[in-house]
Amino acid sequence: MLQFSIYADKGELFEQLALQAPLIAVQATKQKKVRNLPGYHSGVLRELVGKALFSNIFMEYDVEGVFN
């Protein structure tokens, strides 16, 4: 994602998320049976990136009159 210019300044955020995802995946193996650890890691990383980058996406667009 860093190849896109819109995310060029988010390198540190991606680094923090990349370090946090394996910890979450390993902790999950202690609580439940994870059949595919690389796949679980990928899903965790995807979820973290989605929450970090796109959590406020709907707050930026103000559409009035659509649900009234």
C-alpha positions as CSV (number, residue, x, y, z in Angstrom):
1,M,0.0,0.0,0.0
2,L,3.0,2.3,0.4
3,Q,3.4,2.4,-3.4
4,F,0.4,4.7,-3.6
5,S,1.1,8.3,-3.0
6,I,-1.9,8.8,-0.7
7,Y,-0.3,6.4,1.9
8,A,3.3,7.6,1.5
9,D,3.3,9.3,4.9
10,K,1.8,6.3,6.7
11,G,5.0,4.2,6.8
12,E,5.3,4.3,10.5
13,L,1.6,3.3,11.0
14,F,2.1,0.3,8.7
15,E,5.2,-0.7,10.6
16,Q,3.4,-0.6,13.9
17,L,0.5,-2.6,12.5
18,A,2.9,-5.2,11.0
19,L,4.5,-5.6,14.4
20,Q,1.2,-5.8,16.2
21,A,-0.5,-8.4,13.9
22,P,1.9,-11.4,14.7
23,L,1.5,-10.7,18.5
24,I,-2.3,-10.9,18.1
25,A,-2.1,-14.0,16.0
26,V,0.2,-15.8,18.5
27,Q,-2.0,-14.8,21.4
28,A,-5.0,-16.2,19.5
29,T,-3.3,-19.6,19.2
30,K,-3.1,-19.8,23.0
31,Q,-6.9,-19.2,23.4
32,K,-8.2,-21.2,20.4
33,K,-7.2,-23.6,17.7
34,V,-5.9,-21.8,14.7
35,R,-5.6,-24.1,11.7
36,N,-3.7,-21.7,9.4
37,L,-1.5,-19.3,11.2
38,P,-0.3,-17.4,8.1
39,G,-3.9,-17.0,7.0
40,Y,-4.9,-15.9,10.4
41,H,-2.1,-13.3,10.5
42,S,-3.1,-12.0,7.1
43,G,-6.7,-11.6,8.3
44,V,-5.6,-9.8,11.5
45,L,-3.3,-7.5,9.5
46,R,-6.1,-6.7,7.0
47,E,-8.5,-6.0,9.9
48,L,-6.0,-3.7,11.6
49,V,-5.2,-1.8,8.4
50,G,-8.9,-1.4,7.6
51,K,-9.7,-0.1,11.1
52,A,-6.7,2.3,11.1
53,L,-7.2,3.8,7.7
54,F,-10.9,3.5,6.9
55,S,-12.6,3.9,10.3
56,N,-13.4,7.6,9.7
57,I,-14.2,7.4,6.0
58,F,-17.9,7.9,6.5
59,M,-17.3,10.9,8.8
60,E,-15.7,12.8,6.0
61,Y,-18.7,12.8,3.7
62,D,-21.7,14.7,4.9
63,V,-24.8,13.8,2.9
64,E,-27.9,15.6,4.0
65,G,-31.4,14.7,3.0
66,V,-30.7,11.1,2.0
67,F,-32.4,9.5,5.0
68,N,-34.9,12.2,5.8
